[in-house]
Amino acid sequence: MKWNESVLSLKPYQPGKSVDEVKKQLGLNEITKLASNENPYGSSDITKQALYEWNRSFALYPDGYATVLRSALANLYNVRETQLIFGNGSDEIIQIISKSLLEPGKNTVMPTPSFPQYKHNAVLQLAESREVALVEGAHDLNEMLNRVDEHTSVVWLCSPNNPTGLYIHNGDLINFLEQVPSNVLVVLDEAYYEYVTAEDYPDTLAFLEKFPNIIILRTFSKIYGLAGFRVGYGIASEEIISKLEPAREPFNVNSLGMYVAAKALEDQTFIVECKKKNAEGLEKFYRFCNESGLNYYPSQGNFILIDFGIDSDEVFQFLLSKGFIVRSGKALGFSTSIRITVGTEEQNEKLIQFMKEFIKTPV
């Protein structure tokens, strides 16, 4: 087979352990998964009811224009419908951007550790990846600017950043955007936007007119609790969207996903409640870390990265034996930390007790 070298150089995405896999492996009846930053409260009642009311034919192709969802989002954010692009999760929007702007001879600048799909897609496009290390868990914006040159096509910013949960402050982002060349696309990945409580988190939608070289990525996979439907979207100038559209596969978002996503937007009370409960859960983890002398990053997402100061796989395996699936930091670039999705109050309390038990366990 005449494989592309770029494909051979990459490893496929490795999903975390599934609940069924762990049940079978450990012989446990109850498993709690807090590894993939999913919403522990699921989706809203309006969304669930919408599924019961679905009565359209599965034999028909999806609406290629995403008419209903497009209109709902345009009204929510007060943008034009032609400023939106949809994907099979925001992952696909990242892929569309990479296909449209990256090729041999071009480079892309990104933070590291961060969401791995930025680099993954750059490798597939045979573009140079310029990775800039985080500083105390945050983007090093000055160094990212230093790495931008005449061959740079895309700059990736993840705010709040995955896996640290830190965000880019409003003034810092404005200063950064003012210095990026206007012919470089700046991607603002805001997958955890709805969880943010920081007062100086940027209102990036208000930046669209001043900075026409940005695109904002958001998703229904996190706080809306619709990860299984795979619906993400991008918001940008009409010019950028029109240039990206030819790289989007036809009918790339399924009919049921678009339908429930539009319904989910109707219940903003559910979003507010989930945001509040998430903030309360984070405070409990902070308290545990402070009392236990563990380092952590204050998070604006629905997860927290905790540094145990030892091989993170040891912590992971211990918690797994107790029926909790978390994420070892080894694959995330933090070899002594674990990333935990904030769960329900009961889940958080149980997990914290097990972590206390681990700390007290003799080595």
N, C-alpha and C positions, 0 to 999 in steps of 0.2 A: 504494500500500500504506500502511496506517495503522500504521507501525512505532512501537514505544515509543521515546521519546526517549533513554531510558537505553541501549538497544541501539545506537542510532546514534552515541552518544558514545564507544563503546568500540571497541577494535581486537581482532580475534580473536587467540588465542594464537599466537605465531610460534615454531614448533619450530626448533631448531638444524639445521645442515646434517647430512644423513644421510651415512653412509659411501658408499653407492652414488652419491649426488649428487656427492660430492667426487672419487670415482674417475673418474667420467665427465668432470667439469670439468677435472681436472688430468692425467688420463691416467696415474694412479698405480695400481699393482697392490695396494699395501698401505697401508691407512689405519687410524690408531688414533684412536678417539673417546674423549676424556677431557673431555667437556663437560656431561654430564647427570647426573653423580653416580650412575652405575650401578655395580654391583659388577663389577670387572674379572675376578673369578674365577667369574662366573656364579652358578649355583645348586648346591646340594649333590648328591652322588651319589644320596642317598635320593630327592630330588625328581625327578631325571632317571629313576630306575628307576620311580618312581610313574607317570610318563607312559606308559611301556611297558605298565604293568599296567592302565591305564584301559580299562574294558570296558563303560561305561554308554552308554545310548542318547542321542545328541544331539537326538533328537526330543522329549525330555522337558524341561519347565521345570526350572530350578534349584530346590534346596530353599530356599524363601523364608525359612526360619528359620536357615539356615546351621548346622544341627544339629551336624555333626561338627567344623567349625572353631570354632564357638562353645564347644563343650565343651572342646576342646583348649586354647584361649586362657584360658578360665575356670580350668582346672586349672593352667596355667603361671603365671598371675598371682594365683591364689587369690582370685578375685572371683566374684560370682554371674553366671550366664549372662545374667540380665536387666540386667546393667550394661554390656552390650556392644551396639554398633551397627556395622553393616558398610556399606562403600561401594565404589564402583567407583574404587578408589584413595582416599587420604585427601582428595584434591581434592573428591570428592563429599560427604564428611562436612562439609567447609567450606561447600559449597553448601547442604546440608541445614540447617546451623546458621543460615546467613544467611536462608534462606527462612522459618525458624521464628521468628526474633527481630528481624529488621530490616525497617523500613518507613518511609515518610515521617514525619518528626517525631522519629525516633530517630537516635542516632548510635553509631558504633563507633570505638574507639581502637585504634591499631596502630602498630608501629614502622616506620620507613622509613630505608633500603631493607630490605626483607624479602620474604617470599613474596608475589608480586603478586595472588594469588587472593583475599586478604582484601579488598582494595579493590575488585577487579573485581566480586565478588559484592555488595558494599555498594552499588555504583553501580547494579547491576541491580535492587536492592530499593529504590532511591530514598532510601537513608539517607545521612546525613552521615558522611563519613570524616574522622576526626581523626588525622592522621599526625604522629608524634613522631619527630624525627630521631635516629638513633643517635649516641652519643657515643663516639668512638674505636672504632667497630664494635660497641658493646654497647647494649642497651636502656637508655634513660633512664627508669627506672622512676618516679622522682619526678615527672618532667614528665608521664608517662602518667597517674599518679594525679591530677595537677592538671587534666587534660583530661576526667576522668570527672565527669559531673553527673547530674542526675535523669533526663535523657533518654538516657543511655548504656545500651545493651542488651548489647553484647559487647566484650570486650577480648581482643586477640590477642597471644600471646607465642610466639615461635619460638625454641626452645632445644634444640640449637645453632641459631643463626640462620643462615639462608641469605640472603645469600652470604658472610657474614663468618666463620662457624664458631665464634663466641664463644657462651658459654652463660651462663645466669643462675645465680648461686651460690645454694646452699641457703638461707642466712640471708636473702639479699636477696629471694628468692621468698617466703619465709614472711612477711617484713615487708610485702611488697606485698599478698599475699593477705589479710592481717589488716586492711588498710585499704580494700580494695575492697568496696563495698556488696554485701550478700548477694543482692540481686536482679539483679546483673550477672553474666553468664556469662563466666568467664575460660577461654579456650581455650589449652591448653598443647600446642603443635604440636611433637611429638618424633619427627619423621620419621627423624632420625639418632641416635636414642637408643642403639641397640645399638653404635655406634662410640665412644661416650663413654668416656674413661679417667679423667677428673677425679674425684678422691676426694670433692669436695663438690658433685657434681652431685645435684640433689634426687631423692629417691625419691618421686616424685609419687603413686604408687599409695597410699603411706601417708598422703597428704594427703586422700584422698577422704572420710574420715569427718569430719575437722575442717573441711574446706572443701567443703561439698556443692554449691557453685556453680562447680566446675571440671569440665572435660572434657579428657581426655588423648587426643591423636591420634597414632597410629602406623601403620606401613605395612609391606608385604612388598616394596615396590619397591626398597629400598636394600640393606641388607646381605644380605637373603634372596635377592636376585638374581631377583626375580619381577616386575620392572616391566612386562613384557609381558602379565601376567595381570590387572593392575589390581585389587589387593585391599588395602583399607585398613580401619581400624577405629577406633572411639572407645570410651573407657572413662569412665564417669561414674556418678553415683547412678542408682538405678532410676527416680526421678522425672524426671530430665532425659532419660534414654533414652526413657521412655514418651511424653514430650512431643515428642521429635524424630521418633519412628517414623512418625507420619502423613505427614511430609514426605519420607520415603524412598520411592523408586519400588519397586513390587513386583518381585522377581526381579532386583534391581540388580547382584548379583554373580554372575558366571557359574559354572556347575557345575565346570568344569575348574580355574578359579582357586581356588575354595574347597577343592577336593580337594588340589591341590599345595601350597597354603598350609598346610593341616593336616599334610601329610607333612613339609613343611619344618621345622615346629616340633620334629619328632622328632630332628633332627640339630643339637643345640646345639654340638657340637664344631666343626662347620663355621663357626658364627657366631664362636666364640672365636678360631679360626684367622684368619678374615678381619679381625677386630678387631685382632689382633696385627700382621698384615702391613700393615694400614692405618697403624697407629701408626709402624711402621718406615719406611714410605714418607713420611709427613709429616716425620719427622726428617731425611730426605735433602733434602727441599725447604727446610726451615728452614736447613740447612747451606749450601745453594746461595745462599739469600737473604742470609744473614749474610756469606758470602764475597764476594758481589757488591754489597753495600751496598743491597739492595732491601728496602723495607718490606713487611710482611705481617702477617696476624693469625694467632696460634696457634689452630689449629682443633681442634674436638672432633667434626667431621664427617668425611666421606671426600673432602674437597676443601680447597683452599687458595686464598685470594685474595691475589695478589701485585701490588704497585704498581710499575710500571716508570717512572712519572713522565712518560709521553708518551701520546699517543693510543692507547688500547688496541687499536683496530682495526689499527694498524700491527703490533703484536705478534701479534695474531690471524692476520693475513694471512701473515706470515712463517712462523709455525708451520704454517699450513695448507699452504703451499707445500712443507713438509717432510713432509707426510702426517699431521700431528697436528691434530685438531679439538679446540679448547678453547673457552671461552666468553669473549667480549669483555665487559668490565665496563660498557660503555656502556648496555646494556639493563638492567643490574643496579643502576645508580645510582653506579657507580665508574668514571668515564670514562678513568682512566689505569691501570686494573688489569685483570688477567685472572683468571678462576676456573678452576682446574684440578682435575679429578677425580683422586684418587690412583689410579694404575694398578698393574700388576704391577711387580716389581723391574726387569725389562728395559725396560718401557715408561717408567718413571720416569727411568731412566738415560739413555735416548735423548733424551727430552724435555729433560732438564736440559742435555745437551750442545748441543742446538739453541738453547736459551735463552742459553747462554754464547756461542754463535756470534752470536746476534742482538745481544747487548750489545757485542760487539767490532766489529760491522759499522759502518763510518763512516756518519754521517748524510748 
